[in-house]
């Protein structure tokens, strides 16, 4: 069984050898403009463009809570757009937008794809920033859906 490794650093510059998938959580409104996605967009335009197209064409595809989209950004680097939050926080919001069951579904799909690619998975503490989730609830999902299946995971905490 693989383990979750915690490091200080930038998840958009994944450490290690081989194929790497950078996973992050997106909202179900098609919005892209705050949080970790800004760091992704500074490095590569493809994940945002693919996400916006996926959302725009959602009547004809699998976009929605729990959905997963893999976008290749370099020969050995992919970005996983995982739809794991319902809406976004606004000044009138009550509750948090994170949806743990959607993250679980997306991670299950990601586990299969990572195994197909022979990839490790790299991420910030997904669902715990703007989505308002708690790592104590997300970490077991990562362990069940990824590391228990043999997928190595590195979680990045920003300096």
For each residue, the residues with C-beta under 8 A, 3 or more apart:
1: 147 148 150
2: 146 147 150 151 152 153
3: 147 152 153
4: 139 142 143 147 153 154 155
5: 152 153 154 155
6: 154 155 157
7: 15 154 155 156 157
8: 156 157 158 159
9: 13 15 156 157 158 159
10: 13 39 156 158
11: 14 22 24 36 39 122 123 124 156
12: 22 39 40 42 43
13: 9 10
14: 11 20 22 77 120 122 154
15: 7 9 122 154
16: 20 120 152 154
17:
18: 76 118 119 120
19: 76 77 78 117 118 119 120
20: 14 16 76 77 78 119 120 121 122
21: 70 77 78 79 80 110 113 114 117 119 120 121 122
22: 11 12 14 40 77 78 79 80 121 122 123
23: 79 80 82 107 110 121 122 123 126
24: 11 36 37 40 79 80 81 82 123 124 126
25: 82 83 84 85 98 103 106 126 127 131
26: 32 37 51 81 82 83 84 85
27: 30 31 83 85 86 87 88 97 131
28: 63 64 65 83 85 86 87
29: 55 87 88
30: 27 51 52 55 56 58
31: 27 34 88
32: 26 37 41 48 51 52
33: 37 38
34: 31 37 38 88 130
35: 38 129 130
36: 11 24 39 40 124 129
37: 24 26 32 33 34 40 41 47 48
38: 33 34 35 41 42
39: 10 11 12 36 42 43
40: 12 22 24 36 37 43 44 47 48 79
41: 32 37 38 44 45 47 48
42: 12 38 39
43: 12 39 40 73
44: 40 41 47 73 74 79
45: 41 48 49
46: 49 50 71 72 73 79
47: 37 40 41 44 50 51 71 73 79 81
48: 32 37 40 41 45 51 52
49: 45 46 52 53
50: 46 47 53 54 69 71 81
51: 26 30 32 47 48 54 55 69 71 81
52: 30 32 48 49 55 56
53: 49 50 56 57
54: 50 51 57 58 61 63 67 69 81
55: 29 30 51 52 58 63
56: 30 52 53
57: 53 54 60 61 63
58: 30 54 55 61 63 64
59:
60: 57
61: 54 57 58
62: 67
63: 28 54 55 57 58 67 69 83
64: 28 58 67 83
65: 28 83 84 86 99 101 102 105
66: 83 84 101 102 104 105 106 109
67: 54 62 63 64 82 83 106
68: 80 81 82 83 106 109 110 113
69: 50 51 54 63 80 81
70: 21 78 79 80 81 113
71: 46 47 50 51 78 79 80 81
72: 46 75 77 78
73: 43 44 46 47 77 78 79
74: 44 77
75: 72
76: 18 19 20
77: 14 19 20 21 22 72 73 74
78: 19 20 21 22 70 71 72 73 117 119
79: 21 22 23 24 40 44 46 47 70 71 73
80: 21 22 23 24 68 69 70 71 106 110 113 121
81: 24 26 47 50 51 54 68 69 70 71
82: 23 24 25 26 67 68 103 106 107 110 126
83: 25 26 27 28 63 64 65 66 67 68 102 106
84: 25 26 65 66 98 99 100 102 103 106 126 127 131
85: 25 26 27 28 88 97 98 99 102 127 130 131
86: 27 28 65 97 99 102
87: 27 28 29 93 97
88: 27 29 31 34 85 93 97 130
89: 93 96 97 130 132
90: 93
91:
92:
93: 87 88 89 90 97
94:
95:
96: 89 131 132 133
97: 27 85 86 87 88 89 93 130 131 132
98: 25 84 85 103 127 128 131 132 133
99: 65 84 85 86 102 103
100: 84 103 104 127 133 137 138 141
101: 65 66 104 105
102: 65 66 83 84 85 86 99 105 106
103: 25 82 84 98 99 100 106 107 126 127 133 138 141
104: 66 100 101 107 108 141 144 145
105: 65 66 101 102 108 109
106: 25 66 67 68 80 82 83 84 102 103 109 110
107: 23 82 103 104 110 111 141 142 144 145 146
108: 104 105 111 112 145
109: 66 68 105 106 112 113
110: 21 23 68 80 82 106 107 113 114 121 145 146
111: 107 108 114 115 145 146 149 151
112: 108 109 115 116
113: 21 68 70 80 109 110 116 117 119
114: 21 110 111 117 119 120 121 146 151
115: 111 112 118 149 150 151
116: 112 113
117: 19 21 78 113 114
118: 18 19 115
119: 18 19 20 21 78 113 114 151
120: 14 16 18 19 20 21 114 151 152 153 154
121: 20 21 22 23 80 110 114 146 151 152 153 154
122: 11 14 15 20 21 22 23 153 154 156
123: 11 22 23 24 126 142 153 154 155 156
124: 11 24 36 128 129 155 156 157 158
125: 128 129 135 138 155 157
126: 23 24 25 82 84 103 123 133 138 142
127: 25 84 85 98 100 103 131 133 138
128: 98 124 125 131 132 133 134 135 138
129: 35 36 124 125
130: 34 35 85 88 89 97
131: 25 27 84 85 96 97 98 127 128
132: 89 96 97 98 128
133: 96 98 100 103 126 127 128 137 138
134: 128 137 138
135: 125 128 138 139
136: 139
137: 100 133 134 140 141
138: 100 103 125 126 127 128 133 134 135 141 142
139: 4 135 136 142 143
140: 137 143 144
141: 100 103 104 107 137 138 144 145
142: 4 107 123 126 138 139 145 146 147 153 155
143: 4 139 140 146 147 148
144: 104 107 140 141 148
145: 104 107 108 110 111 141 142 148 149
146: 2 107 110 111 114 121 142 143 149 151 153
147: 1 2 3 4 142 143 150 151 152 153
148: 1 143 144 145
149: 111 115 145 146
150: 1 2 115 147
151: 2 111 114 115 119 120 121 146 147
152: 2 3 5 16 120 121 147
153: 2 3 4 5 120 121 122 123 142 146 147
154: 4 5 6 7 14 15 16 120 121 122 123
155: 4 5 6 7 123 124 125 142
156: 7 8 9 10 11 122 123 124
157: 6 7 8 9 124 125
158: 8 9 10 124
159: 8 9
